[in-house]
Amino acid sequence: MNDHVDNSVVSGQQPWPVVDEALRRALAVAKARKGWKWDDVAEALELRGWTITPGNLMTRHSRMAFRADELILLLDVLGVDSLSIAELTA
């Protein structure tokens, strides 16, 4: 039996802040490489069935408040083909 408790979860802190920051950076870099603003991202997402305002998208990006399916769609729209977990946590 494992008695270890992840205190970051219990205290309400994010258990993976390093990964969140790395994903935030990866999204920002992908957006910049396309030369897109949040308006462009929101338009591309709407074409794929996700209606979200640019302001809401920006806020959720800053907080990394995306569900897994939303994050995958966002990465796909931005043209991110792959991410290395090792690179995200390095």
C-alpha positions as CSV (number, residue, x, y, z in Angstrom):
1,M,0.0,0.0,0.0
2,N,1.3,3.4,-0.9
3,D,0.7,6.0,1.9
4,H,2.3,8.8,-0.1
5,V,0.0,11.8,-0.7
6,D,0.7,14.3,-3.4
7,N,0.5,17.5,-1.3
8,S,0.3,19.7,-4.4
9,V,-3.1,18.1,-5.2
10,V,-4.3,18.3,-1.6
11,S,-3.3,21.9,-1.2
12,G,-4.9,22.9,-4.5
13,Q,-1.6,23.6,-6.3
14,Q,-1.1,22.4,-9.8
15,P,0.9,19.1,-9.7
16,W,2.7,19.8,-12.9
17,P,3.6,23.5,-13.1
18,V,6.7,22.7,-15.2
19,V,4.6,20.9,-17.8
20,D,2.0,23.6,-17.8
21,E,4.7,26.3,-18.5
22,A,6.3,24.2,-21.2
23,L,2.9,23.6,-22.9
24,R,2.1,27.3,-22.6
25,R,5.4,28.1,-24.3
26,A,4.9,25.4,-27.0
27,L,1.5,27.0,-27.9
28,A,2.9,30.5,-27.9
29,V,5.8,29.4,-30.2
30,A,3.5,27.6,-32.6
31,K,1.2,30.6,-32.7
32,A,4.1,32.9,-33.4
33,R,5.5,30.7,-36.1
34,K,2.2,30.8,-38.0
35,G,2.2,34.6,-37.5
36,W,-1.3,34.3,-35.8
37,K,-3.0,36.4,-33.2
38,W,-5.6,34.9,-30.8
39,D,-8.3,36.1,-33.3
40,D,-6.8,33.9,-35.9
41,V,-6.6,30.9,-33.6
42,A,-10.3,31.4,-32.5
43,E,-11.4,31.5,-36.2
44,A,-9.5,28.3,-37.0
45,L,-11.0,26.6,-33.9
46,E,-14.5,27.7,-34.9
47,L,-14.0,26.1,-38.3
48,R,-13.2,22.8,-36.4
49,G,-16.4,23.2,-34.2
50,W,-15.1,24.9,-31.1
51,T,-16.5,28.4,-30.6
52,I,-14.4,30.5,-28.2
53,T,-13.6,34.2,-28.1
54,P,-10.1,35.4,-28.5
55,G,-10.2,36.9,-25.0
56,N,-11.3,33.6,-23.4
57,L,-8.7,31.7,-25.4
58,M,-6.0,34.1,-24.2
59,T,-7.1,33.8,-20.6
60,R,-7.4,30.0,-20.7
61,H,-3.9,29.9,-22.3
62,S,-2.4,32.0,-19.5
63,R,-3.9,29.6,-16.9
64,M,-3.5,26.5,-19.0
65,A,-7.2,25.8,-18.3
66,F,-7.9,23.5,-21.2
67,R,-9.5,20.1,-21.2
68,A,-7.4,17.4,-22.8
69,D,-9.6,17.3,-26.0
70,E,-9.4,21.1,-26.3
71,L,-5.6,21.1,-25.9
72,I,-5.3,18.4,-28.6
73,L,-7.5,20.4,-31.0
74,L,-5.6,23.6,-30.2
75,L,-2.2,21.9,-30.8
76,D,-3.6,20.4,-34.1
77,V,-4.9,23.8,-35.3
78,L,-1.6,25.4,-34.6
79,G,0.3,22.6,-36.5
80,V,2.1,21.0,-33.6
81,D,2.7,17.5,-34.8
82,S,4.4,16.1,-31.7
83,L,5.6,17.0,-28.2
84,S,8.3,15.2,-26.2
85,I,7.3,14.6,-22.6
86,A,11.0,14.5,-21.8
87,E,11.5,18.0,-23.3
88,L,8.4,19.3,-21.5
89,T,9.7,18.2,-18.1
90,A,13.4,19.0,-18.7
